[in-house]
Amino acid sequence: MIRCDRCQRRLRNINAAAVNGWNCIARNGDIVGYVCSDCQTPEENAEAEIRYATLDYRCDAFGNITTRPKGTTP
């Protein structure tokens, strides 16, 4: 079950509409937490939007989240 680390709100339906606005917190490629859209600061939201616009996110063979600049080849 996914919950916001700040307010403990539960992410009820894991689909594109429900997840919209939620951010994950990653350290060294591992997801360590989540923050709902209501708890994000404007700065956190801006950072997430910039990253989403410039990076491709992937999950490697070990389950770690990796990023690569958009438009680059593997």
Backbone hydrogen bonds, N-H to C=O, Kabsch-Sander energy under -0.5 kcal/mol:
donor,donor_aa,acceptor,acceptor_aa,energy
3,R,1,M,-0.5
4,C,9,R,-2.6
5,D,34,Y,-3.2
8,Q,4,C,-1.5
11,L,2,I,-2.7
12,R,10,R,-1.0
14,I,12,R,-0.5
15,N,13,N,-1.6
19,V,15,N,-2.6
20,N,16,A,-1.1
22,W,19,V,-2.6
23,N,35,V,-2.6
25,I,33,G,-3.0
26,A,24,C,-0.6
27,R,30,D,-2.6
30,D,27,R,-1.9
32,V,25,I,-3.4
32,V,30,D,-0.5
33,G,25,I,-1.2
35,V,23,N,-2.7
39,C,36,C,-0.8
40,Q,36,C,-1.0
45,N,41,T,-2.4
46,A,42,P,-2.4
47,E,43,E,-2.4
48,A,44,E,-2.3
49,E,45,N,-2.3
50,I,46,A,-2.4
51,R,47,E,-2.5
52,Y,48,A,-2.6
53,A,49,E,-1.9
54,T,50,I,-1.4
55,L,51,R,-2.4
56,D,68,R,-3.3
58,R,66,T,-2.7
60,D,58,R,-0.5
60,D,64,N,-2.9
63,G,60,D,-2.0
65,I,29,G,-3.3
66,T,58,R,-3.4
68,R,56,D,-1.5
70,K,54,T,-2.6
72,T,69,P,-1.5
